[in-house]
Structures are given as C-alpha cells and as structure tokens.
Amino acid sequence: MIRRLLTAVLAACVLSTAPLSAHPVPFSYLDLRIQKTALDASLVIHVTDLGHDLNITPAERLLDPAFAKTLEAEIAALVQARLRIGADGRTVTLPWTGIEVVADRNSVRLQAHVPLDRPVSSVTVDGPLFLYEPEHQTFINIYDDTELTQAIIAVGRSHVEYFVGVGQGITGVITKFIPEGAHHILIGPDHILFLIGLLLLGGSLKRLALIVTGFTIAHSITLSVAALNIFSPPARLIEPAIALSIVYVGVDNLLIRQGRDFRAWIAFGFGFIHGFGFANVLREMALPARALGWSLFSFNVGVEIGQLLIVVVVATALAAVRTRNEVWGRRLVVGGSIVVIAAGAFWFVQRIVFPGGM
C-alpha cells in the first residue's frame, strides 16, 4: 500500500512539473517519399527551434498562420542550408513551400516536391537541422513504394543513406562500395607496406598469384565475420597486430634462404588480421541492411581492385630493377626490408602508446 502511494505521488510530481518546460524534447520530423521520377517531402519543425534561430520572441508567434506565411521564404532558406538531400550522389534542391501551422504540435510544416530526370538508386540526408541544442534530433521516415524505413540525424550522426528498391538498390550499393574499398586500401600505408614487403623478393607469376590469393581469401573471411558482428576484436588489438605483421614480413625477407619461401602462408595467416582492420572502416560506413551481402561483396571487390593495382605496379618495378642490375635488385630487397621493419616497428609503438591518435 505504501509503495503504491509513493508511486502515485511521484507520478503526480512528474506530471505537475511537465508544463514548466515549453519545449522538453527538441524534435523535428521529415517524411521523404521516393517516387519513380520525383521526391516528395514533408518537414515538421517545432516553433521553439525556429524562434531561437530566427530571433522570434516569443516563438509562439509562429503559430499565427498569417505571421508564419510572412516568414516562409526565410524558414525555407534555413532548411535548405542545413538539411541537404542527395540522389545518386547529386545534391537535390528541395523547394520548400506551402507553410502551414500544426497547432497541436506547436510546430509548422513545410512541403516540397522535386521532379527527377530518372529513377534513383540511393538517397542521402545530411544535417543536423539545429545546432544550438545538442540533443535535437530529426526523425526521418523514408517511404519507398509501400516500404517504410526510419532513421535519425543529430549532432554526431548527421548522415543517412538509403538504397532504393531491390534492383536499383543493388546498383547503388555496388557503385558506392567498390570505390570505397579501393580507396581504403590505396590510402592505407600499413596495408600497402605489408603487400610491398611480400613482393620484395619477387618470384614467378604463379608464386605471386599464390601470395595475393592467400591474402585475399583470409581477409575476405574476417572482413565478413566482423562486418556481420559475428566476431570483432577491438581496434586497440588489431591495429598493433597489423603493425607487427609488417615487421614480421620484413624480418622474414632478411632471413630467407634458398628454397624456403613461406610468403603465401604468411599472407594467408596475417590476412585474417588485416581483414579485421578493413572491417573497422566498413562498419563506420553504415552498411545498408537491405543489401548487406552486396555491400560486403562490393567493398571486398574494391579492396581487391586496389590491391591488384599495387601488386602490378610494385611487381613490375621490382622486376625491371632486377632485370637491369641483379646486384641492385638484391640491395633493394635488403634496403626495402629494413624500411618495412622500421615502419612497422614505429606503427606498433605508436599504436600501443597512443592508441587513440592513429
């Protein structure tokens, strides 16, 4: 009985204090409808947010339809500057018009319609809409035929990407994630140096193909396992381990003897670790749930394209040096391996001592 009485008193206190906050939850709402050749949008904004950023006091003046109409162009300009809509990588300017008052929500609503010259495969929304209030969130409803997808943008998570339909969505995923995969390995000096270390000793085309294939199979497995959240070691362990793999390759080059070449196995073994490194980047890209398999496949294809570019360029250059001067070729192996060891050791120390500063 006492517990019930205390619960009732607490509830009464909460309810009685609620009106003290004129705008307790700073939200806005965006409905985005994707048609075959058009985008339709509806945006509901609380008058407190608009009042703050447009210096309107009191903000409730915006609940007067006549007054809100006089500020339609100014509100539309504010929304266009902060809420950016994209279709297939192109910015789409939505002509926000038709302002109306939504009195029961203390808000105003804007509408927009923009024709498109062709069906789109992906749509993006970037914000945030209001920065003065860190807790402000814009709830997004994306309608694609009869399907509804929901998302939120706010300070700290300001990007949403949606892939349209099944066929078109796959096209959008492929065109996005293949370049991302290639870009990631081409700007990753640790992955590049690991590959260079494996290629320094040269070898036949079959030998190099085995090395590349071993690395590809291994990192493809762990990339998928981590991206699907089946198993994902923390970056504070993976990043130093990648650095150690580079050191190991350089040392192995210096210790190798005639007839002993385990580079394919080294590439395979350490490929598992590098795959977890790739996955750390891929997870930050917000994989589309509707095309998860295609996004993984496309990102991996991109990684392989970038990897093959590196292999072709490096292997060709090394072979040219050996052909012209065998002594310089041997010196290049020793000198290159020392550089590989030094860089890997530096990254290892850096990633252990300053794990957040990489």
C-alpha positions in Angstrom: 0.0 0.0 0.0 2.8 2.4 0.9 4.7 1.5 -2.2 1.6 2.3 -4.4 1.1 5.6 -2.6 4.7 6.7 -3.2 4.4 5.7 -6.8 1.3 7.8 -7.2 2.9 10.8 -5.5 6.0 10.5 -7.8 3.8 10.3 -10.9 1.9 13.4 -9.8 5.1 15.3 -9.3 6.4 14.4 -12.7 3.1 15.3 -14.4 2.8 18.6 -12.5 6.3 19.7 -13.5 6.0 18.8 -17.2 4.3 22.1 -18.2 7.3 24.0 -16.8 9.3 23.2 -19.9 7.8 24.8 -23.0 9.9 22.5 -25.3 11.1 19.5 -23.4 12.0 17.3 -26.3 13.6 19.1 -29.3 12.5 17.1 -32.3 11.7 17.7 -36.0 10.2 15.2 -38.4 11.0 14.6 -42.1 8.8 12.4 -44.3 10.6 11.6 -47.6 8.6 9.8 -50.3 10.6 8.3 -53.2 8.6 8.2 -56.4 9.9 6.8 -59.7 10.6 10.3 -61.1 10.2 12.6 -58.1 10.8 13.2 -54.5 8.1 14.4 -52.1 9.0 15.7 -48.7 7.2 17.0 -45.6 9.0 18.6 -42.7 7.6 19.4 -39.3 9.6 21.8 -37.1 8.9 22.9 -33.6 8.4 26.7 -33.3 10.8 26.9 -30.4 13.7 25.8 -32.6 12.7 28.3 -35.4 12.1 31.0 -32.9 15.6 30.6 -31.4 17.5 30.6 -34.7 15.3 33.3 -36.4 15.3 35.5 -33.3 11.5 35.5 -33.0 10.2 36.3 -29.5 8.0 34.7 -28.3 8.4 31.8 -30.6 4.6 31.1 -30.4 4.0 33.9 -32.8 4.8 31.4 -35.5 1.6 29.6 -34.6 -0.3 32.5 -36.2 -0.7 31.3 -39.9 -0.5 34.9 -41.3 2.7 35.6 -39.4 4.2 32.2 -40.4 3.4 32.9 -44.0 5.4 36.1 -44.0 8.5 34.1 -42.9 8.0 31.2 -45.3 11.0 32.2 -47.6 13.3 32.7 -44.6 12.4 29.4 -43.0 12.8 27.6 -46.4 16.2 29.1 -46.8 17.2 28.0 -43.3 16.1 24.4 -44.1 17.8 24.3 -47.5 21.1 25.4 -45.9 21.0 22.8 -43.2 19.1 19.8 -44.4 20.8 18.5 -47.6 19.1 15.9 -49.7 21.1 13.9 -52.3 20.1 11.4 -55.0 22.7 9.1 -56.5 25.4 11.4 -55.3 23.9 14.6 -56.7 22.5 17.4 -54.4 18.8 17.9 -54.9 17.4 21.3 -54.0 14.0 20.9 -52.5 11.7 24.0 -53.0 10.2 24.2 -49.5 6.8 25.9 -49.8 3.2 25.8 -48.5 4.0 26.5 -44.9 1.1 25.6 -42.5 0.7 25.7 -38.8 0.4 22.4 -36.8 -1.1 23.9 -33.6 -1.5 20.7 -31.7 2.3 20.0 -32.0 3.4 23.6 -31.6 5.0 23.3 -35.0 4.9 24.4 -38.6 5.0 22.2 -41.6 6.7 22.7 -45.0 6.1 20.7 -48.1 8.4 20.1 -51.1 8.2 18.3 -54.5 11.0 18.0 -56.9 10.9 16.1 -60.2 13.8 13.8 -61.2 15.1 13.1 -64.6 15.4 9.3 -63.9 14.7 6.8 -61.2 17.3 6.9 -58.3 19.1 4.1 -56.7 20.1 5.9 -53.5 19.0 8.9 -51.4 21.0 10.7 -48.7 20.0 13.1 -46.0 22.6 15.2 -44.2 22.1 17.5 -41.2 21.8 18.3 -38.4 18.9 20.8 -38.7 19.6 22.7 -35.5 23.0 23.0 -33.7 22.1 25.3 -30.8 20.5 22.3 -29.0 22.9 19.3 -28.9 20.0 16.9 -28.1 17.9 18.0 -31.1 17.0 15.1 -33.4 15.4 14.9 -36.7 13.3 11.7 -37.2 13.2 10.6 -40.8 10.6 8.4 -42.4 11.6 7.2 -45.9 8.8 5.7 -48.0 9.8 3.5 -51.0 6.6 2.2 -52.6 4.9 0.5 -49.6 8.1 0.1 -47.5 8.9 2.3 -44.6 12.5 2.9 -43.3 13.2 5.0 -40.3 16.3 6.9 -39.3 17.6 9.7 -37.1 20.1 12.5 -37.7 21.5 14.6 -34.9 24.7 16.2 -33.7 27.4 13.5 -34.1 25.4 11.3 -36.5 24.5 13.6 -39.3 24.3 11.3 -42.4 21.7 8.8 -43.5 21.8 6.9 -46.8 19.0 4.8 -48.2 19.2 2.4 -51.1 16.1 2.3 -53.2 14.2 -0.9 -54.1 15.9 -4.3 -54.9 17.4 -3.9 -58.3 18.1 -0.3 -58.2 19.4 -0.6 -54.6 21.9 -3.2 -55.6 23.2 -0.9 -58.3 23.6 1.9 -55.8 25.4 -0.3 -53.3 27.8 -1.6 -55.9 28.7 1.9 -57.2 29.2 3.2 -53.7 31.1 0.4 -52.0 33.5 -0.8 -54.8 35.2 2.7 -55.0 35.2 2.8 -51.2 37.0 -0.5 -50.9 39.6 0.5 -53.5 40.0 3.9 -51.9 40.5 2.4 -48.4 43.4 0.1 -49.4 45.1 2.8 -51.6 45.2 5.3 -48.7 46.2 2.7 -46.1 50.0 2.9 -45.8 50.1 -0.1 -43.5 48.3 -2.4 -45.9 50.3 -1.2 -48.8 53.6 -1.7 -47.0 52.6 -5.2 -46.0 52.0 -6.0 -49.6 55.2 -4.4 -50.7 57.1 -6.4 -48.1 55.6 -9.6 -49.6 56.6 -8.6 -53.1 60.2 -7.5 -52.5 61.6 -11.0 -53.1 59.9 -11.2 -56.4 59.2 -14.7 -57.9 57.3 -16.3 -60.7 53.8 -15.2 -61.7 52.4 -18.4 -60.1 54.2 -17.6 -56.8 52.9 -14.0 -56.7 49.4 -15.2 -57.5 49.5 -17.6 -54.6 50.6 -14.8 -52.2 47.9 -12.5 -53.4 45.2 -15.2 -53.3 46.2 -16.3 -49.8 45.9 -12.7 -48.5 42.6 -12.2 -50.4 40.9 -15.4 -49.0 41.9 -14.7 -45.4 41.0 -11.0 -45.2 37.7 -11.7 -47.0 36.7 -14.2 -44.3 37.4 -11.9 -41.3 36.1 -8.9 -43.1 32.7 -10.6 -43.5 32.8 -12.1 -40.0 33.4 -8.7 -38.3 31.1 -6.7 -40.5 28.3 -9.1 -39.7 29.1 -8.7 -36.0 29.7 -12.4 -35.6 33.1 -11.7 -34.1 35.0 -8.5 -33.9 38.2 -7.9 -31.9 38.7 -4.4 -30.7 40.8 -2.0 -32.8 43.3 -1.5 -29.9 44.4 -5.1 -30.5 44.0 -5.3 -34.3 45.9 -2.2 -35.2 49.2 -3.1 -33.3 48.9 -6.6 -34.7 48.8 -5.3 -38.2 52.0 -3.3 -37.5 53.6 -6.5 -36.2 52.7 -8.3 -39.3 54.6 -5.7 -41.3 57.7 -6.2 -39.1 57.4 -10.0 -39.5 57.4 -9.8 -43.3 60.5 -7.6 -43.3 62.4 -9.9 -40.9 61.4 -12.9 -42.9 62.8 -11.3 -46.1 66.2 -10.9 -44.5 66.3 -14.4 -43.0 65.0 -16.3 -46.1 67.2 -19.0 -47.6 67.2 -20.6 -51.0 64.3 -22.9 -51.4 62.4 -21.6 -48.4 59.5 -19.4 -49.3 56.6 -19.3 -47.0 55.2 -15.9 -48.2 51.9 -17.4 -49.4 51.3 -18.8 -45.9 52.4 -15.6 -44.2 50.0 -13.6 -46.4 47.2 -16.1 -45.6 47.9 -16.0 -41.8 48.2 -12.3 -41.4 45.4 -11.7 -43.9 43.0 -12.6 -41.2 44.2 -9.7 -39.1 44.2 -7.3 -41.9 40.6 -8.3 -42.7 39.5 -7.2 -39.2 41.2 -3.8 -39.9 39.2 -3.4 -43.2 36.0 -4.3 -41.2 36.6 -1.4 -38.7 36.3 1.0 -41.6 33.4 -0.7 -43.3 31.3 -0.7 -40.1 31.7 3.1 -39.9 30.1 3.4 -43.3 26.7 2.3 -42.1 26.0 -0.9 -44.1 22.6 -0.9 -45.7 20.6 -3.7 -44.0 18.5 -4.4 -47.2 21.6 -5.2 -49.2 24.1 -6.3 -46.6 25.5 -9.1 -48.7 26.0 -6.9 -51.8 27.7 -4.2 -49.7 30.2 -6.7 -48.3 30.9 -8.2 -51.7 31.3 -4.8 -53.4 33.6 -3.4 -50.7 35.7 -6.6 -50.9 35.9 -6.3 -54.7 37.0 -2.7 -54.3 39.8 -3.8 -51.9 40.9 -6.4 -54.4 41.0 -3.9 -57.3 43.1 -1.6 -55.2 45.3 -4.5 -54.1 45.9 -5.6 -57.7 46.9 -2.1 -58.8 49.5 -2.1 -56.0 50.8 -5.6 -56.9 51.0 -4.8 -60.7 52.9 -1.5 -60.2 55.3 -2.8 -57.5 56.0 -6.2 -59.0 56.6 -4.6 -62.4 59.0 -2.0 -61.0 60.9 -4.6 -58.9 61.2 -7.0 -61.9 62.6 -4.1 -64.0 65.3 -3.3 -61.4 66.4 -7.0 -61.2 66.5 -7.3 -65.0 68.7 -4.3 -65.4 71.0 -5.0 -62.4 70.9 -8.1 -60.3 73.2 -6.6 -57.6 70.9 -3.6 -57.2 68.0 -6.0 -57.1 69.5 -7.8 -54.0 70.3 -4.5 -52.4 66.7 -3.3 -52.9 65.5 -6.4 -51.1 67.7 -5.7 -48.1 67.1 -1.9 -48.0 63.4 -2.3 -48.6 63.0 -4.9 -45.9 64.8 -2.7 -43.4 62.4 0.2 -44.3 59.5 -2.2 -43.9 60.7 -3.3 -40.4 61.3 0.2 -39.3 57.9 1.5 -40.4 56.1 -1.5 -38.8 58.0 -1.1 -35.5 57.2 2.7 -35.5 53.5 2.0 -36.0 53.5 -0.7 -33.4 54.9 1.6 -30.7 52.7 4.4 -31.8 49.5 2.3 -31.7 50.4 0.9 -28.3 51.4 4.2 -26.7 48.9 6.4 -28.4 46.0 4.0 -29.4 43.6 6.9 -30.0 45.9 9.1 -32.0 46.3 7.0 -35.1 
